[in-house]
Amino acid sequence: MSVWNTLSLKIRRRESPFYDFLYRTAKRVLGCSMPVIPGLHAFLYREWATRTSAWHNFWRIVYYEPMFKAACRKVGSGFKLWYAGNGICRIVGNLQISMGDNVTMFDNVSLAGIRIFDEPELIVGDNTYIAPRVRFMIARKVTIGSHCLIGCVMIADNPGHPFDAEQRMVPGGGLPPAELVAPVRIGDFCLLNLTTYVYPGTVVGDGVVAKIGTHLKGVLPPFALVEGSPCRVVKLLPIPEGIRARVGEERYESWIAQRKAFLTEQQTGV
C-alpha cells in the first residue's frame, strides 16, 4: 500500500487525535460552498443552459442526426434525435429501421438486430416519442404505432439466447432458435411507462396504458389500463369520443367489438 493510501486510511479511521483533526478539517473544507450572488449566478445558469443547448443542437443538426438517418431505411420529416450524452444511437446488426414523421428519440436508445433472420425490422409510426434508454432487441419485426409514448426498458421479439444450456455454451452464448421468435406489435395512442417490458409475440392494442414496471405479454385489448408481471388488465379505459373523427367509424367500432370480445372471454373463462 502506498504512503498516501496508508495516510488516507488512517485519516478516515481517525486513529489518533491528530488524524481526527485532519478528518474534521477536510470535512469542513470539502463542505464549503460559495454563497449565491443574486443575479450573477442566475445569469450564469441561463448562459450555460443556452450555450450547451446550442452546441448540442448544432452537432445534432449537422452531424449526428444525418448520420443516423443515413443508417435507416426510411426516416420521415420532422425527426429529432435529442442529446442524452451519446451523440448518436449505435445500430448493431443488420436492423432495418423505418421512422414516420415527427418521431422523437434520444441518442442513448439501444438498437440491436439479432442474426437469426436476414433483415430484422423496426417500424415506428408518426408522432411517436421514444424515451431515453429504451432497448430494442429484434430478430424479425417490431412495429410501433403512431402517437405513442414509449418508455420501456426492453422491447424484444426473441428471448436473446437459447433456453437449452448446451446451446448457450457456444461462443457468445448462442442464438435462440427461430421458432422462439415472435413479432411484436404496439398499436396507436399507447403509453408504455418507464421500466415496462414488452415480450416476444405481444400484441398491444390501440390506446393501451401500461403502469410503471409492467411486463406486457399476450394480446391486450384496446384502451386498457394494465399492470403487473405478468400483466393483467386493471380496467378498460373510456375511448375518447373526439378520436372517432380522426380514425373513422369503422376502426372506432372495431375497438368496441374487441373490448366486448375481451369481456366475454373474461366472463366465460375461454
C-alpha positions in Angstrom: 0.0 0.0 0.0 1.4 3.4 -0.9 2.2 6.1 1.7 -0.7 8.2 0.5 -3.2 5.3 0.8 -1.9 4.5 4.3 -2.3 8.1 5.4 -5.8 8.4 3.8 -6.9 5.2 5.6 -5.6 6.5 9.0 -7.5 9.8 8.5 -10.7 8.1 7.5 -10.4 5.8 10.6 -9.5 8.8 12.8 -6.9 6.7 14.5 -5.5 9.5 16.8 -6.4 13.0 17.8 -4.1 14.3 15.1 -5.8 12.2 12.4 -9.2 13.1 13.8 -8.2 16.8 13.4 -7.2 16.2 9.8 -10.5 14.4 9.2 -12.7 17.2 10.6 -10.6 19.8 8.8 -11.1 18.0 5.5 -14.8 17.7 6.1 -15.1 21.4 6.7 -13.0 22.3 3.6 -14.9 19.9 1.4 -18.2 21.1 2.8 -17.6 24.7 1.9 -19.8 26.3 -0.7 -19.9 29.7 -2.3 -22.9 31.9 -1.4 -25.3 32.7 -4.2 -24.8 36.2 -5.7 -28.3 37.4 -6.8 -28.5 38.0 -10.5 -25.0 36.7 -11.3 -25.5 33.0 -10.8 -29.0 33.1 -12.3 -27.4 34.7 -15.4 -24.5 32.2 -15.4 -27.1 29.3 -15.3 -29.1 30.7 -18.2 -25.8 31.3 -20.2 -24.6 27.8 -19.5 -28.0 26.2 -20.5 -28.3 28.3 -23.6 -24.7 27.7 -24.7 -24.7 23.9 -24.2 -28.1 23.5 -25.8 -27.0 25.5 -28.8 -23.8 23.4 -29.0 -25.7 20.1 -28.8 -28.2 21.2 -31.3 -25.5 22.3 -33.8 -23.9 18.8 -33.7 -27.3 17.1 -33.8 -28.3 19.0 -36.9 -25.1 18.9 -38.9 -23.5 15.6 -37.8 -25.3 13.0 -35.6 -28.8 13.2 -37.0 -27.9 13.0 -40.7 -25.6 10.0 -39.9 -28.4 8.2 -38.1 -30.8 8.9 -40.9 -28.3 7.5 -43.4 -28.2 4.2 -41.5 -32.0 3.8 -41.6 -34.2 2.5 -44.4 -36.6 5.4 -44.1 -37.0 8.5 -41.9 -39.9 10.9 -42.2 -39.9 14.6 -41.9 -39.5 16.3 -38.5 -37.4 13.5 -37.0 -35.4 14.6 -33.9 -32.5 12.7 -32.2 -32.2 14.5 -28.9 -29.0 14.7 -26.9 -28.6 12.5 -23.8 -24.9 12.1 -23.7 -24.1 9.7 -26.6 -24.5 11.9 -29.7 -25.8 9.1 -31.8 -27.5 5.7 -31.5 -25.3 2.8 -32.5 -27.2 0.3 -34.6 -26.0 -3.2 -34.1 -26.6 -5.8 -36.7 -28.5 -5.6 -40.0 -31.5 -3.8 -38.5 -33.8 -2.2 -41.0 -35.3 1.0 -39.4 -38.3 2.9 -40.8 -39.4 6.1 -38.9 -42.6 8.0 -39.6 -43.0 11.8 -39.5 -42.2 13.8 -36.3 -40.7 10.9 -34.4 -38.6 11.9 -31.4 -36.0 9.6 -29.8 -32.8 10.0 -27.8 -29.2 9.2 -28.7 -28.9 6.6 -25.9 -31.6 4.3 -27.2 -30.2 0.8 -28.0 -31.0 -0.7 -31.4 -29.9 -4.3 -32.0 -30.7 -6.6 -34.9 -30.2 -10.3 -33.9 -28.7 -12.5 -36.6 -31.5 -15.1 -36.9 -33.3 -13.7 -39.9 -31.6 -11.6 -42.7 -33.3 -8.3 -42.3 -35.0 -7.7 -38.9 -37.3 -4.6 -39.0 -38.2 -1.8 -36.6 -41.1 0.3 -37.8 -42.2 3.4 -35.8 -45.3 5.4 -36.7 -45.8 9.2 -36.9 -45.6 11.5 -33.9 -44.2 8.8 -31.6 -41.8 9.6 -28.7 -39.1 7.1 -27.6 -37.7 7.9 -24.3 -34.0 7.7 -23.2 -32.5 4.2 -22.6 -35.2 2.2 -24.4 -33.6 -1.0 -25.7 -34.8 -2.8 -28.8 -33.7 -6.4 -29.5 -35.2 -7.5 -32.8 -34.8 -10.7 -34.7 -37.7 -10.4 -37.1 -40.1 -7.4 -36.6 -41.2 -4.9 -34.0 -43.9 -2.4 -35.1 -44.9 0.7 -33.0 -47.9 2.7 -34.0 -48.5 6.5 -34.2 -48.9 9.0 -31.3 -47.2 6.6 -28.8 -45.1 7.4 -25.7 -42.6 4.6 -25.3 -40.5 4.4 -22.1 -39.8 0.7 -22.0 -36.6 -0.9 -20.6 -36.8 -3.5 -23.3 -38.9 -4.4 -26.4 -37.9 -7.8 -27.8 -39.3 -10.3 -30.3 -37.0 -13.0 -29.1 -35.5 -14.3 -25.8 -32.0 -13.3 -26.7 -30.4 -16.6 -26.0 -31.5 -20.3 -26.3 -33.1 -22.0 -23.4 -31.0 -25.1 -23.8 -27.9 -24.9 -21.6 -25.7 -26.8 -24.1 -26.6 -24.4 -26.9 -25.6 -21.5 -24.6 -22.1 -22.9 -24.3 -21.2 -21.9 -27.8 -19.0 -18.7 -28.1 -21.2 -15.6 -27.5 -23.9 -17.6 -25.7 -25.6 -18.8 -28.9 -28.7 -17.5 -30.7 -32.2 -18.6 -29.8 -33.9 -20.9 -32.4 -36.1 -19.3 -35.0 -39.3 -20.9 -33.6 -38.9 -18.7 -30.4 -39.0 -15.5 -32.4 -42.4 -13.9 -32.5 -43.0 -10.4 -33.9 -44.2 -7.6 -31.6 -46.9 -5.1 -32.5 -47.8 -2.0 -30.5 -50.8 -0.1 -31.6 -51.5 3.6 -31.9 -52.0 6.1 -29.0 -50.2 3.8 -26.5 -48.5 4.9 -23.3 -45.9 2.4 -22.1 -44.5 3.9 -19.0 -40.9 3.8 -17.6 -39.4 0.4 -16.7 -42.0 -1.6 -18.7 -41.0 -4.6 -20.8 -42.6 -6.0 -24.0 -42.1 -9.7 -24.6 -42.0 -11.7 -27.9 -45.3 -12.2 -29.6 -47.0 -9.4 -27.7 -49.8 -7.5 -29.4 -50.6 -4.2 -27.6 -54.0 -2.8 -28.6 -54.5 0.8 -29.6 -54.7 3.2 -26.6 -53.2 0.8 -24.0 -51.7 2.5 -20.9 -49.1 0.4 -19.0 -48.3 1.4 -15.5 -44.6 1.7 -14.4 -42.9 -1.7 -14.2 -45.5 -3.6 -16.2 -44.4 -6.7 -18.1 -46.5 -6.8 -21.3 -47.3 -10.2 -22.8 -50.0 -11.7 -24.9 -52.8 -9.9 -26.7 -54.1 -6.8 -24.9 -57.4 -5.2 -25.8 -57.6 -1.6 -27.0 -57.8 1.3 -24.5 -57.0 -0.9 -21.4 -55.0 0.0 -18.3 -52.6 -2.8 -17.5 -50.2 -3.5 -14.7 -48.1 -6.3 -13.1 -45.8 -9.1 -14.0 -47.2 -10.9 -15.9 -49.6 -8.1 -16.8 -53.3 -8.0 -16.1 -56.0 -5.7 -17.3 -56.9 -3.4 -14.4 -59.8 -1.8 -16.3 -61.0 -0.7 -19.7 -60.4 3.0 -20.3 -63.0 5.3 -21.9 -62.4 5.7 -25.6 -62.3 9.4 -26.3 -65.3 10.4 -28.4 -63.2 13.0 -30.2 -60.9 10.4 -31.6 -63.8 8.9 -33.7 -63.4 11.5 -36.4 -59.7 11.0 -36.5 -59.7 7.3 -37.1 -63.0 6.8 -38.8 -66.2 5.0 -37.9 -65.1 1.5 -38.9 -62.0 1.5 -36.7 -63.8 3.0 -33.8 -66.5 0.3 -34.0 -63.8 -2.3 -34.2 -62.4 -1.2 -30.8 -65.9 -1.6 -29.3 -66.1 -5.1 -30.8 -62.7 -6.1 -29.5 -63.5 -4.9 -26.0 -66.8 -6.7 -26.0 -65.0 -9.9 -27.1 -62.4 -9.4 -24.3 -65.1 -9.0 -21.7 -67.0 -12.1 -22.9 -63.8 -14.1 -22.8 -63.1 -12.9 -19.2 -66.7 -13.9 -18.1 -66.7 -17.3 -19.7 -63.1 -18.1 -18.9 -62.5 -19.2 -22.5 
